[in-house]
Amino acid sequence: MDDKPTLLIVDDEKPTREGLRAALEDRFDVYLAEDAATAIQLLEQERFDVVLTDFRMPGEDGMRLITRAKSLSRPPVCILMTAYGSEEVAVDAMRRGADDYIAKGRLQIDELEMRIARALRQHKLEDENRELHVQLDARFGLEEIVGQSPAMQEVFDVVRQVAPTPATVLIQGESGTGKEMFAKAIHRLSPRARRPLVTVHCAALPAALLESELFGHEKGAFTGANERRIGRFEQANGGTLFLDEIGEIDASTQVKLLRVLGERTFERVGSNKTISADVRLVAATNRNLAEQVRSGTFREDLFFRLRVVELWLPPLRARAGDVPVLAAYFLKEISGEYQKPVKDFTADAMQALLAYPWPANVRELRNAIEGAVALCRGERITLRDLPANVRGGDAAGGGGDVRPTPAGGGGTLRDTERDQIIRALQETKGHRTLAARKLGISRRTLHRKLHVYQLEDL
């Protein structure tokens, strides 16, 4: 089998074409073209690894040929040859996508072979890098989602499993844990990725407007309805609808949403016409919906409709090992935005970041890094650059590893954590492994906390 790279030589001078073929055919499968038009026809018929083209030719010149070649789905390495060598031509060639540039007047075959080989190696590395990004996208959905801890790896695994399905997903987690980012990841990794992702922040809309926002309304349906409005369900048809802060919706809207999930139909406000919508629903909340069901403020049947797949996002204090990774990620991003040469953290600054419990989670960490970059006077963030509360090393709740604290919960963070552990053990009838999984922590961490809270006999 012939594994030699394919090379297309384009030159209007026959002696040059034939001479280059004789010199290079031992290492390449060589094709020839006398002008850009012929070369373009060949590029449309065959896949080439390298295009070696003259600059000055009748018709389209070598620059335009390179532009066309680089527009292909799998572009070849492109090297421009010219007898009119100048810095200006070289810069223009590289700007248009040329991988290298060489002057004919001092063309040496050994040097040409070396430069082709170097360009091919670089091209291969770039291809591998693109493939790696595709694989990372397939794993994480969004590059912004950073996390190496076991707790986050479990979340990533659930996302990978559920994204290709049509299942409704309920994302639960404290404020600042990245619920919207994961909703976007689920959409991007789904077969609906080329269709719309429509987001509704339910808490930002009063009950009287939320129904119209979701389902739309007809002209004259209510005061101020001066024209027909298409609702978010219709906008998301064929795609994904993300309902953030789903725990805030009123009882009337809950009933209508339950019907949509069951029948996939609805009516605009002020209309009797039934509309169908093919929508995949992802919802999120920082509230304890199970507690709201028990208190009667959230419908149990809707809760179970939403919770086809449940995705728990661990708080940052539950994955302290991700703090240095996240901090480095934010530092690189923000120092670039601020155009400041801040590259690292001092040891005491990093220790403070690790000791702080981050009650507002990843969002709070990013804000702290942004403020520190703004104040930093050198190349490393120091302790004095961090916010005062972070410098204080408030460890209350530090090292906590349990799921989100329900909004409005009373007592200290330790009391809340202890209560959640007790509840998890009760719900799993004392099964330690299942309880740890329910809490989003490791079995070892659960045993440590049972000892701390004197719950070992449960």
N, C-alpha and C positions, 0 to 999 in steps of 0.2 A: 504494500500500500504506500502511495506517495504522500508523505506528510509535509512536503516542502511548502513554505508560505507562498501565496499567489501574489504576483507583482505585475502591475499595469504600468508600462512605460509609455508616456505621451510626449511626442516631439515631432515637429513638422519636418525635421531633417532626417532622411532615411539613414545616412551613415551613422548618425548619433544613435538612433533607435537600435540599429543592428549591432553596433559596437557595444552598447550597454547590455543587450541581450546576450551576446557572446561572453561578456565578462561576468554576468550574474546568473546565467541559467543553471549553473551547477548547484547553486544554493536556493534558487527560487523557481517556481513554475511561472514563466514569463509570458505575458500577453503584450501586444503592441497596438498603439493607436496613433494616427498621424495628426489628429486634431481633437479639440475638446468635445465636439459633437459626437464623434465616433466613440470617444472614451465614455461619455455619458450613456450611450446605448449599451456598452459593455457592462457598465456599473449596474444598469437596470436588469441585466441578464445573469450576471455572475456576482459572487461575493469575493472581493479582493481584500487581502491583508494590507497591501501597500500600494499607493499610487505615487509614482515618481514622474513629475510633469514639468515641462518647460514653461517659462513665463510668457515669452512672446510667441504667439502662434496666430495664424489666420483665424478670423471669427472670434469666438470667445477665448480669452486668455487663460493662463494657468490659475490665476487668482479666482476667477469665476468657477472654474472646474473644481477647485478645492472647496469653495462654498457649497456647490452642489453635492460633492462627495460627502461632506460633513453633515449634510441634512438627512442622509440615509439612516434607517433605523439601526444599522450596525456599521458605522462609518469606518473607513480604512485609515491607516496611518498615511498622512499626506506630506510629501517632501517636495519643495519647489526648487527647480533649477533655473538659473538665469545667467546670461552673459552680461546683463546690465546691473550687476550687483551694486547695491548701495544700502546704507543703513535704513533709509526710508522704505525701500522695497521690503527689506527683511522685517521691519516692524509691522508693515501692513499685512505681510503674509502671515505672521504669527497672530495678528489680531483677527484675521479671517479664519483661523483654525488650523493653519499649517503646523505640523509637528516639528518641522525643521526646515532649514533653508541652506542652500549650498550654491556657490558661484561656479558656473561651468568652466571659466577660464583657469581655475586651479583645481579642477575635479580630479581626484585620485580614487581609483577603484577601492583600494584598501580602506581609505577614509570613508567612502560612500557606504561600503558594507558595514563598517563599524557604526555609522550613524543610523543606518536602517535598523540594525540589530538593537541599538539603544532605544530608538523610538518604539520598536515592537515590544521591548520589555516594559517601557513606560505605559504603553497602551494596554498591555496585559494587566499591569498593576491597577490601572484605572478601572478596567472591566471587573476585576476581582473586588475592588472597593465598592463599585456600584452594586455588584451582586450581594456583597456583605450588607449594604444598606437595605437592599430588598429583603434579605433574611431577617435583619433587625426589625424592619417594619412589620414583617409577618409575625414576629415574636411579640413586639411591644406595641405595635399600632401607631404610636407617636414617639418621636425621638425625645420629646420633652419629659416623658415618663421615666424617671430615673429611680432605680432601686435594685439592690443586689441581695437584700436580706431574704431569708427563707419565707417570711410573711408575704413579701411582695412577689416572690417567685410563685407562690400559690395563687395570688391574684392574677398574675400574668397567665398562668396556666388555665384558670377559669375563663379569662377573656378569649384565649386562643380556642378553647373548646366551644364556647357559646356563640362567638361572633358569626360563624358561618350559618347558624341556624336562624329560624324566624322567632325564636323564643323571646318573650317579654322579660326584661331584666330590671330588677330593683337594686340600685346601688345605694348602700348605706355607709355612712361615715361622718365623722365630725367635720365641722366647717374647716376648709383649708386643706383637706386631704386629697383633693384632685378629682372629685366626682365627675365634673364636666369633661375633664381630659379623658377619663376612662370611657365616658359615653361616646366621645369622638372616636376613640380607639375601636370600640365595638362596631361603630358604623363603618369606619375605614377598612376594617378587616372582613366586612360582610359582603355578600353579593350585591348589596344595595349601595355600595360605595360611590358609584357614579350618579346616583340619584341624590335628592336634597337631604341634608340633615338640618332639621328645623328645631330651634330651641325656644322653650317658653319658661321664663322664670316666674313660677306661680305666685310667689310671695310678693312680687312687685306689682301685682294687679289686684284691684278690689274685686270682690266676688261678683259685683254687677257687670264688670267688664270681662272677667275671665271666660265666661261662657261664650261671649261673642268672639273673643280672641281665639278660642279653640275651634269653634264650629262655624264662625262667620255669621253674618246677618244680612237680611234683605233691606232694601231702601224703605225707610219709614217704620222699621220694626220698633224703634223707640226714639225718644227725643235726641236729636243730633245724628241720627242714622240717615244721612243725606244721600247715601249711595250704597249699593251692594258691596259687601266686604267678604272676601274669601278667607276662611279661617285657616288656622295652622294645620289642621288635619288634611285639608285639601292641598295646601302648599307642600306637605310632606308626602303626597301620594307617590308610591313606589319607593320611598326612602324611609327615613327614620325620624320619629318625633321624640325629642328629649324633653321630658317634663321635670324641671329642677324644682326642688322643695315641694314635692307632691303632697307632703303632710299638711300644707297650708290651705288646700282647696276646701271649699264649703260643701255642705251636705248635698245641695241641689246639683252641683257640678259633679260630685262623686257618683250620683245616680246615672247621669248622662255618660260619664266616662266608663262606667261599668257596662253600659249597653254597647258602647263602641267596641270595647274589648271582646264582648261576647258575640256580637252580630256583625261588627265591622261596618255599621251604618249609623247615620246621624242626620239631623235636620239643622239647617241654618236657623238662627233666631228669627222669628217672624215668617217662617215658611213651613209648609206641610210636605214639601218634596223631600223624599228620602235619598240620601247621597251615600254612595259606597266609597270607601277609601282603603287602599292597600298600604297600610302603615305598620312598620315595626316600632313598638313602643319601648323606650328606655326611660325609667323614672329614677329620681334620686331624692334622698332626704337626709337631713342631719338629726331628725327626730326619731324617737323610738315608736315606730308605727304599731308594734304589738301592744305597747302600753296605751296608745291612743285608741286601739280597738277595745281594750278592756275598759277604758273610761267612756266609751261610746262616742268619741269625736271622729272616728274614722271607721268606715264600713268594713266589716270582717270579710264579706264576699269580694269587695274590691281589693282588699289587702292580699287575699290569696290569688286573685287574678294577676296582680302586679308581681307577686313573688314566685313566678314560674322558675326563675333562676335568681338567686340572691347573691349579691357580690358585696362582701364586707371589705372596706378599705381600712387598714390599720392606722391608728394615729402615729404621728412621728415618734412619740416617746416609746412606741412598741417596736420600733425598728431603728434604734439609736445608731446601729452600725451603718445606716444609710446617710447619717448626718454629714460625715466628711465628704462623701461622694456628691451629695446634693450641694453642699457648700462650695466645693470646687467647681461644679457645673455652673452655679449661679455667679460665682466670682468671674469665671471666664466670660460669661454672657454679659454681665453688667459692666465689667471693666472695659470691654469692647465698646459698649454703648456710650460709656462716659469718656472713652479715649484716654484712660489712665493706665499706667504700666503696673497695675497691682496684680501680682502673680501667686501669692501664697498667704498663709496665716502663720503667725508666731505660735509657739507651742501653747502658751497660756491662753491665747485667743481660741484656739481649737479646743482646749480643755473646757473653756467656758461654754462653747457651743455644744459640747457633748454633755455637760452637766445640766444645762437648762432643759426644762420639760416640754417646751414648745406647745403651750395650750392651744394656739391657733394654727399649729401644724406647719405644713410646708409653706403656706402663704406667709406665715410670720417669719420663717427662716429666710425666705427670699427678701422680704422687706428689711430684715436685719443686715443682710449682706449688702443690699443696695445702700443703706445708710452708712455702713462701714466703708464702702468704696468711696462714697462722696467725701468722707472725713479723712480718709487715709492720706498720709503725707509721704509715704515711701512706697516700696514695692511689696510690702507685707502688711496685712491687716494685723494690728496689735490689739491688746485687750481694751485700751482706751478708745479705740475706734468703734467698739460694739455698743449697742444700747445699754443704758444703765441697768435695766432689769436682767439682761443677759449677763452682764459683768458680775452681777450679784450672785450668780450661780444658784438661783433658787431651785432647789432640788425637790421641792414638794411635788410628788407625783413622778419625779424622774425615775426612769427605768420601768414605769408602768407599761403593761403590755396588753391591756384589755381593749375591748371595742369601745365605740363612741359613747360618751356620757350623754344620756337623754337630755334634751333641752329642758330647762326648768327644774332639773333635779336638785334636791337639797343636799346638805351635808358637805363634808370635805371630799377632796379628790380620793383620799385613802378610803373613806367610808363608801364612796360610790364604787370604787374598784373592788372592795371586799364584797359588797352586795352583788355585783355582777358575777363574781366567781361563785358565790353561794347559789345564785340563780342558775348558772350554767350547770353546776353539779346536780342540782335538783332536777333540771330538765333532762339530764342524761342519766339520771338514777345512779349518780356517783361514778360513772365511767370516766376515768381521768383522761384518756386519749380523746374521746368524743368531746369532753368539756373543753380541753385545750384547743381543739379544732374550732369549736363554736366561738371561743374567745379570740381566735386568731393569733394564738401564741404556741410556743413549743411545749411539749409535755414537761421538759426540764424546768422551764420558767414557771409553769403551773405549780410544780412541786415546791419550788423555792417560795412562791407566794403563799402557798398553803402553810408553810412553816412560819413565814413572816406574820400572817394573820391568824395563826393558831387554829387552822381549819383542817388539820391533818386527819381528824376523826370523821370527817364528813364522807 
